Every structure is written in C-alpha cells, then in structure tokens.
Amino acid sequence: MLLPDNDEEGSTTILAFCLVIVASALSSNSTEEPPCPDGWLRLFNSCYLFETEKLNFGMAVTNCVLK
C-alpha cells in the first residue's frame, strides 16, 4: 500500500508490499512449492514482503526491485 506524499513534511511514508513470484511453473507431478525467503509471507503461489521503512517513492521502488 503506497500512501501519498505529505507536502508539509516534505517526506513520503511508504508501506510497500513487494511481490516476488518464487516459481513461475511447478512440475505437474509435484505439489510442493518452493519456500519463500526468510521474513517473507506466502499467499497462494506468491511471496510478499511487508516493509515499514520510510522512503521516498523512488527509493522505495529501488528497494523493492533489489529484494
């Protein structure tokens, strides 16, 4: 969830959900999904990371891509 800029403080508060697809295809014979990285949460076939660090939008996007 991204929150709008707070112009009075000149900063952006960002709560980012970073989505990473851990596996794009699973073997048709396998029902096990690969684990999510430490600290990530699994929801269906995807892993999510909840960040509370305050970053401006550009830094948040960069942070998300690096993870």
Sequence and secondary structure as in RCSB ss.txt:
>XXXX:A:sequence
MLLPDNDEEGSTTILAFCLVIVASALSSNSTEEPPCPDGWLRLFNSCYLFETEKLNFGMAVTNCVLK
>XXXX:A:secstr
 B   BTTTTB  B EEEEE S S   TT        TT EEETTEEEEEE     HHHHHHHHHH 
